[in-house]
């Protein structure tokens, strides 16, 4: 019996070993088969990289003035098609630049026009690329999935600007993360061999696209297209902010006055940085820095700049929060200042303090009429550059050339300008409304200011210590000046506004202290907005951690309204700008309906009458889409919503 049992046990053990061997063999075979098939697929793809791109159509742009580049582009288009490489031939004036982030292959044949500038048909595309490179929010991986090549058409006789446009396109595409598959080829129309040079470049390009040759550092046979994971973040509001390059230093006028070489003038005697005994506010160093950011300098101390929301509404893509809250037509709004100087150095300054600072007016003063004429002239020139841009209709362009609103809030402190009342009067005489913002350091100037359409005071913090940390004012008695400015605001009969900029970790917890300031100034409205991140600089260490979400702004606004015991209620919001409006119930909620909008024609009639009037005399009903909690989130339904994708390097 025992022997019989041992025999059965031995047989069972052998069966188990046999089963284990079979399973192991099957497993090894599957692994081998998988690796072999994978190797074959990779080998096949390496030998035929064009299989990976056969379903993708590239874009071939011609940047042309006289037709030479267009002719060459047509020739290249035919060559590509004959080699089964699908492309669309595109005139840049008919193309939406923001779609570039979706492209995987871009070819550009570019002529250089007068003074190294691009031909008119590519102005918008070229400007968009330049702005995107300087806009820190866009990110250096915007075109990370895109490969490109550029052929330039130029003339050596133009010296330094020879093929400048082609080289600029190449530089900016690379700066936004695109990979250049061939170096820029610089064709010369004066050399007599343009056709031969272009032909050689074209066939070299075909070999690159088919995988026979690569100029981007990869060996032959490497697939041209790679998938790149990018992080997409929501678009954030902001008046189109550029990061400063290393040459854009922080400039305080008090530090450099008289040190930089004076600007040449044919009409004024210039000695030691002074004009007729007075210093010029905008020195060459300051001028260079501000112009790099897109400012148009007017005279010696004023500036104008086109707002991104002006461009947006010109294209029918929606207006800024002032459009939602007050009925401003953003495409007819001119953003300007008669004084580029300021008495603060705020940590969230959009311009990283490249404008001058000062406690009083100590500079040469320009005539107010010359400032207005210069501002309108420069503004309309910038508006005209939007002609032909996708979405810009002739009607909106014509309206944009006749500004109806002036936001005196560009940069600096406008009420420092000694002739501010004459300037405001002239704007009103031309029936241009005025939205003036002051930093609450000149209470006496607030009191002497004539009626403006809407007067703002920036309330950047609620306590003395936090105001000093955030605004970094020049005045030693800054807090006393601040409180006195709020009292001066209460004395005004026209519309008044507190503008609160919330910075996480700095001022978002001080609701009780803000409530006390509101009781001092008694403003008609309170705008509460999340800080716009402008990048870090030597003078500002804010990060995205300091930027509140719209939900944070809403929670703060509702809490602040509840502190007012019914005096204020949340009236409007503009989700895109992360901005909420509180309004005085007694004045602006009439029979249960909000009247936060402005009757601008009525306002100008009241001003012209030279009789006393108050903020209640020029109110208009607020549309339902602009109200707090509306489904549209403050976006005008008559406009077309356009959402952007942002591409940034992942944080490590």
JONORPE-V808404 format. One record per helix or strand of 3 or more residues. SS is the DSSP state (alpha for helix, beta for strand). FROM is the first residue (numbers start at 1). LEN is the number of residues. If there is no record, write none. Layout:
ss = {SS SS}
from = {FROM FROM}
len = {LEN LEN}
This chain:
ss = {alpha alpha beta alpha beta alpha alpha beta alpha alpha beta alpha alpha beta alpha beta alpha alpha beta beta alpha alpha alpha beta alpha alpha beta alpha alpha beta alpha beta alpha alpha beta alpha beta alpha alpha beta alpha beta alpha alpha alpha alpha beta}
from = {2 49 58 68 87 92 97 105 114 120 147 156 164 185 194 231 253 284 296 302 308 321 330 333 368 394 405 414 420 433 443 454 464 478 495 511 525 544 550 568 575 579 585 600 615 624 646}
len = {46 4 6 15 5 3 6 7 3 15 8 6 12 4 16 3 4 9 3 4 7 6 3 5 17 7 4 3 10 6 6 5 8 13 8 11 6 3 14 7 3 6 4 10 4 3 3}
